């Protein structure tokens, strides 16, 4: 190294990394907004219970077959609703994980 010259500290690469992270953040925000508009419909009990859940994990529709409504056995209906909702939530989680994985390249970022 010549006298009077400072070694490069890699400041340029740090700035490039910051831009890359900011671009990733924008993509993630767009993906989250897009995911909120998507919906998953799942069923339980051979279709007797049908639920629709959006990407924000909100239950937006619930359909019950009249034959599944038995006043003598409310527990069965409750179990079917829980099963359908849980399956919908699992599918939403899978969809979100897949979408975010494309953006982050498989990095495990806390909070996502």
ABEGO torsion letter per residue (X at the ends): XBBGBBBBAGAAAAAAAAAAAAAAAAAAAAAAAAAAABBBBBBBGGGABBBBBBAAGBBABBBBBAAABBAABAAAAAAAAAAAAAAAAAAAAAAAAAAAAAAAGGBBBBGX
